[in-house]
């Protein structure tokens, strides 16, 4: 099997949250580029592709996550795209929901890294889907905390894996046109459009991930790359 510094042919990527939203779009983009992809999610994706393998698992369940990851062969790239959003001001925060976001965003990412990195070929790639909200936003305290922790996790692991030329980066989208954004629970909190006047597209996030997996991104590691249509200006 070629390392991530070689050609695409034969390379294997793991994508969490592959059944919808950002994870699904990343999966489709990688398959279209010739990758073999193993997807982990609770629901099986509706698409069918000869180079796609589905491993069902609830990433909120630590034991189920470990069992699923143990089944997966060596990968050249691992992308943690599973996520959820729960909102609430400081006096309304549901700490139980905060714990759920922590398990999905941080604990599941750490388990993915722990299982895949030791067997990953030198020159491999790890990408964590974060959020621009990691910098803080009203009504998003617990979500922001979990996404900020993801940055700390990614940067720390990047330092550890740099001698093996395995890069670890965070892709941090702003408001993105996903099913999560259209969740009825958010009906009263429509996202503010950034200066560009539109939401971030799923293919723009997937394209950034694809670049980070490419040979051209071999020296980029420990970075949080924001895609926000000017929202952070």
WOUR-V113340 format. One record per residue. N is the residue number from 0. RES is the residue in one letter. OMEGA is omega in whole degrees, 0 to 359 (none if undefined). D_CENTER is the distance of its C-alpha to the mean C-alpha in Angstrom with 1 decimal. Layout:
BEGIN
n=N res=RES omega=OMEGA d_center=D_CENTER
n=N res=RES omega=OMEGA d_center=D_CENTER
END
This chain:
BEGIN
n=0 res=X omega=180 d_center=23.7
n=1 res=X omega=173 d_center=22.9
n=2 res=X omega=182 d_center=20.7
n=3 res=X omega=177 d_center=18.0
n=4 res=X omega=178 d_center=20.9
n=5 res=X omega=179 d_center=22.9
n=6 res=X omega=183 d_center=22.8
n=7 res=X omega=189 d_center=20.3
n=8 res=X omega=175 d_center=22.7
n=9 res=X omega=183 d_center=21.9
n=10 res=X omega=187 d_center=18.5
n=11 res=X omega=179 d_center=16.2
n=12 res=X omega=172 d_center=12.4
n=13 res=X omega=177 d_center=10.4
n=14 res=X omega=173 d_center=7.7
n=15 res=X omega=182 d_center=7.1
n=16 res=X omega=188 d_center=7.9
n=17 res=X omega=187 d_center=9.8
n=18 res=X omega=183 d_center=12.7
n=19 res=X omega=172 d_center=12.0
n=20 res=X omega=184 d_center=10.7
n=21 res=X omega=181 d_center=7.8
n=22 res=X omega=179 d_center=6.9
n=23 res=X omega=182 d_center=10.7
n=24 res=X omega=175 d_center=11.3
n=25 res=X omega=180 d_center=9.2
n=26 res=X omega=181 d_center=11.1
n=27 res=X omega=180 d_center=14.3
n=28 res=X omega=180 d_center=14.1
n=29 res=X omega=177 d_center=13.8
n=30 res=X omega=179 d_center=16.6
n=31 res=X omega=181 d_center=18.6
n=32 res=X omega=176 d_center=18.4
n=33 res=X omega=177 d_center=19.8
n=34 res=X omega=162 d_center=17.0
n=35 res=X omega=185 d_center=17.4
n=36 res=X omega=169 d_center=14.3
n=37 res=X omega=181 d_center=14.0
n=38 res=X omega=175 d_center=12.0
n=39 res=X omega=174 d_center=11.8
n=40 res=X omega=178 d_center=12.3
n=41 res=X omega=182 d_center=15.4
n=42 res=X omega=179 d_center=16.8
n=43 res=X omega=178 d_center=17.6
n=44 res=X omega=183 d_center=16.5
n=45 res=X omega=182 d_center=19.7
n=46 res=X omega=181 d_center=19.6
n=47 res=X omega=181 d_center=21.4
n=48 res=X omega=183 d_center=21.1
n=49 res=X omega=181 d_center=23.0
n=50 res=X omega=179 d_center=20.2
n=51 res=X omega=176 d_center=17.8
n=52 res=X omega=181 d_center=17.9
n=53 res=X omega=175 d_center=16.8
n=54 res=X omega=182 d_center=16.6
n=55 res=X omega=176 d_center=17.0
n=56 res=X omega=172 d_center=15.9
n=57 res=X omega=185 d_center=15.5
n=58 res=X omega=173 d_center=12.7
n=59 res=X omega=180 d_center=14.9
n=60 res=X omega=185 d_center=17.6
n=61 res=X omega=181 d_center=17.5
n=62 res=X omega=179 d_center=20.2
n=63 res=X omega=178 d_center=18.7
n=64 res=X omega=179 d_center=15.3
n=65 res=X omega=181 d_center=17.5
n=66 res=X omega=180 d_center=19.7
n=67 res=X omega=181 d_center=17.1
n=68 res=X omega=179 d_center=15.6
n=69 res=X omega=180 d_center=19.2
n=70 res=X omega=191 d_center=19.9
n=71 res=X omega=179 d_center=17.6
n=72 res=X omega=178 d_center=19.4
n=73 res=X omega=178 d_center=18.5
n=74 res=X omega=176 d_center=15.5
n=75 res=X omega=180 d_center=15.4
n=76 res=X omega=177 d_center=11.7
n=77 res=X omega=183 d_center=8.8
n=78 res=X omega=179 d_center=5.1
n=79 res=X omega=183 d_center=3.3
n=80 res=X omega=180 d_center=2.6
n=81 res=X omega=180 d_center=6.0
n=82 res=X omega=173 d_center=7.7
n=83 res=X omega=183 d_center=11.3
n=84 res=X omega=171 d_center=13.7
n=85 res=X omega=186 d_center=17.2
n=86 res=X omega=178 d_center=19.7
n=87 res=X omega=178 d_center=23.0
n=88 res=X omega=187 d_center=25.3
n=89 res=X omega=182 d_center=26.3
n=90 res=X omega=180 d_center=29.3
n=91 res=X omega=186 d_center=27.4
n=92 res=X omega=174 d_center=24.3
n=93 res=X omega=185 d_center=23.7
n=94 res=X omega=177 d_center=22.9
n=95 res=X omega=177 d_center=22.3
n=96 res=X omega=175 d_center=19.4
n=97 res=X omega=178 d_center=18.2
n=98 res=X omega=177 d_center=18.3
n=99 res=X omega=179 d_center=16.3
n=100 res=X omega=178 d_center=13.4
n=101 res=X omega=181 d_center=13.8
n=102 res=X omega=183 d_center=13.8
n=103 res=X omega=185 d_center=10.6
n=104 res=X omega=189 d_center=8.5
n=105 res=X omega=183 d_center=10.6
n=106 res=X omega=180 d_center=12.7
n=107 res=X omega=177 d_center=10.5
n=108 res=X omega=180 d_center=8.3
n=109 res=X omega=178 d_center=11.9
n=110 res=X omega=177 d_center=13.2
n=111 res=X omega=180 d_center=10.9
n=112 res=X omega=183 d_center=11.9
n=113 res=X omega=181 d_center=15.4
n=114 res=X omega=188 d_center=15.9
n=115 res=X omega=187 d_center=14.6
n=116 res=X omega=181 d_center=15.5
n=117 res=X omega=182 d_center=19.2
n=118 res=X omega=182 d_center=19.6
n=119 res=X omega=177 d_center=17.5
n=120 res=X omega=174 d_center=20.1
n=121 res=X omega=183 d_center=20.8
n=122 res=X omega=180 d_center=19.0
n=123 res=X omega=184 d_center=15.7
n=124 res=X omega=172 d_center=12.3
n=125 res=X omega=178 d_center=9.2
n=126 res=X omega=178 d_center=6.2
n=127 res=X omega=178 d_center=4.0
n=128 res=X omega=180 d_center=3.1
n=129 res=X omega=180 d_center=6.6
n=130 res=X omega=173 d_center=9.7
n=131 res=X omega=181 d_center=13.1
n=132 res=X omega=177 d_center=14.6
n=133 res=X omega=178 d_center=13.9
n=134 res=X omega=179 d_center=17.2
n=135 res=X omega=177 d_center=18.9
n=136 res=X omega=180 d_center=20.1
n=137 res=X omega=179 d_center=22.9
n=138 res=X omega=184 d_center=22.2
n=139 res=X omega=191 d_center=18.6
n=140 res=X omega=184 d_center=19.6
n=141 res=X omega=175 d_center=17.9
n=142 res=X omega=180 d_center=14.6
n=143 res=X omega=181 d_center=14.9
n=144 res=X omega=181 d_center=15.9
n=145 res=X omega=179 d_center=12.9
n=146 res=X omega=175 d_center=10.6
n=147 res=X omega=177 d_center=13.4
n=148 res=X omega=179 d_center=13.4
n=149 res=X omega=176 d_center=9.9
n=150 res=X omega=178 d_center=11.5
n=151 res=X omega=177 d_center=14.4
n=152 res=X omega=183 d_center=12.8
n=153 res=X omega=181 d_center=11.1
n=154 res=X omega=180 d_center=14.4
n=155 res=X omega=179 d_center=16.6
n=156 res=X omega=177 d_center=15.1
n=157 res=X omega=179 d_center=15.3
n=158 res=X omega=182 d_center=19.0
n=159 res=X omega=185 d_center=19.6
n=160 res=X omega=182 d_center=18.3
n=161 res=X omega=179 d_center=19.8
n=162 res=X omega=177 d_center=23.1
n=163 res=X omega=181 d_center=21.6
n=164 res=X omega=172 d_center=20.0
n=165 res=X omega=181 d_center=16.5
n=166 res=X omega=178 d_center=14.3
n=167 res=X omega=181 d_center=11.4
n=168 res=X omega=178 d_center=9.9
n=169 res=X omega=173 d_center=7.8
n=170 res=X omega=189 d_center=7.5
n=171 res=X omega=179 d_center=9.1
n=172 res=X omega=165 d_center=10.4
n=173 res=X omega=181 d_center=13.6
n=174 res=X omega=186 d_center=14.9
n=175 res=X omega=182 d_center=13.4
n=176 res=X omega=182 d_center=15.5
n=177 res=X omega=174 d_center=13.6
n=178 res=X omega=180 d_center=15.3
n=179 res=X omega=180 d_center=14.0
n=180 res=X omega=180 d_center=15.9
n=181 res=X omega=179 d_center=18.9
n=182 res=X omega=179 d_center=19.0
n=183 res=X omega=179 d_center=22.8
n=184 res=X omega=181 d_center=22.2
n=185 res=X omega=186 d_center=21.3
n=186 res=X omega=182 d_center=24.4
n=187 res=X omega=184 d_center=26.2
n=188 res=X omega=178 d_center=23.5
n=189 res=X omega=182 d_center=22.9
n=190 res=X omega=174 d_center=20.7
n=191 res=X omega=179 d_center=22.7
n=192 res=X omega=178 d_center=22.5
n=193 res=X omega=181 d_center=21.9
n=194 res=X omega=179 d_center=24.9
n=195 res=X omega=173 d_center=23.9
n=196 res=X omega=179 d_center=24.7
n=197 res=X omega=176 d_center=21.8
n=198 res=X omega=173 d_center=18.3
n=199 res=X omega=179 d_center=15.4
n=200 res=X omega=179 d_center=15.2
n=201 res=X omega=182 d_center=12.3
n=202 res=X omega=177 d_center=13.8
n=203 res=X omega=176 d_center=13.7
n=204 res=X omega=180 d_center=9.9
n=205 res=X omega=179 d_center=9.9
n=206 res=X omega=177 d_center=12.9
n=207 res=X omega=177 d_center=11.5
n=208 res=X omega=180 d_center=9.0
n=209 res=X omega=177 d_center=12.1
n=210 res=X omega=181 d_center=14.2
n=211 res=X omega=177 d_center=12.4
n=212 res=X omega=186 d_center=12.9
n=213 res=X omega=176 d_center=16.5
n=214 res=X omega=182 d_center=19.6
n=215 res=X omega=182 d_center=20.1
n=216 res=X omega=185 d_center=17.2
n=217 res=X omega=181 d_center=18.6
n=218 res=X omega=179 d_center=19.8
n=219 res=X omega=178 d_center=16.8
n=220 res=X omega=180 d_center=15.2
n=221 res=X omega=184 d_center=14.5
n=222 res=X omega=171 d_center=13.8
n=223 res=X omega=186 d_center=12.0
n=224 res=X omega=184 d_center=12.3
n=225 res=X omega=175 d_center=13.1
n=226 res=X omega=190 d_center=13.6
n=227 res=X omega=179 d_center=16.0
n=228 res=X omega=180 d_center=19.1
n=229 res=X omega=182 d_center=21.2
n=230 res=X omega=181 d_center=20.3
n=231 res=X omega=181 d_center=20.2
n=232 res=X omega=none d_center=23.6
END
